[in-house]
Amino acid sequence: MDLNQILRKKRKEHHFTQEQLAEKLLVSPKTISNWETGRTFPDIESLIRIAKLYNLSLDNLLVEGSDVVKDIEKKNTIGSFKKICLDAKYFEYNFNFSGIATEIFRKIIWINDWFDFS
């Protein structure tokens, strides 16, 4: 079962509205909606609050909704790639390293394709 399905099921089992759950988890109702539709995933702090609220082990929550772990890893990888590109652009602009950002970007695309981070 995907995490979004688990979240929806648990909320309904506890007879919470999205608004009530949002208040308990310190997020907006729109955030709850996004989690339950699978548009976004909870961050680690929210996952901990969810686990405590529903008396679940965080381990089981992450294993059952294993896409969360993949999504977190993907976001971290993409964030690292973006930082590398920004750093390369900075050096290219400030130190007149013509084309270095383009070359680094090509390498990043190759790495992304090779390891299939998409």
Buried (B, 14 or more C-beta within 10 A) or exposed (E): EEBBEBBBEBBEEEEBEBEBBBBBBEBEBEBBBBBBEBEEBBBEEBBBBBBEBBEBEEEEBBEBBEBBEEBBEEEEBEEEBEEBBEEBBEBBEEEEBEEBBEEBBEEBEEEBEEEEBE
